[in-house]
Amino acid sequence: MAFLVALLLAIFVLPSPWGLVAVIIGGVWEITQVLGGMWWSQRRRAAVGAEALIGQDVEVRDALRPAGRVRIKGELWDARCDAGADAGEIVRVVGIDGLTLVVEPAGTTLRSEAP
């Protein structure tokens, strides 16, 4: 936007040497904004996707013997637990195998609620 304004000023308003100065300043300002925006958006690692689920405690919805389903953040996921877990128990996500979560018992139980 600054570059466009500087260009219009250079063409219609400013005398010859000042028009070029305005265009250069507008261009530098636009490049600075773009680079600053890129830096600002990449300063933290994204916390989305399946990898962000590792370490989360989740509720078992269908018994894991060894495969079943768990509820995490309002979504149902297929899961596998070699030790087994009953519905209502809390398990911890330790890995991902394709679209299946690999979980292990966390040692606590959640009261059953209506689905």
Secondary structure, 3 states (H helix, E strand, C coil): CHHHHHHHHHHHCCCHHHHHHHHHHHHHHHHHHHHHHHHHHCCCCCCCCHHHHCCCEEEEEECECCEEEEEECCEEEEEECCCCECCCEEEEEEEEECCEEEEEEEEEECCCCCC
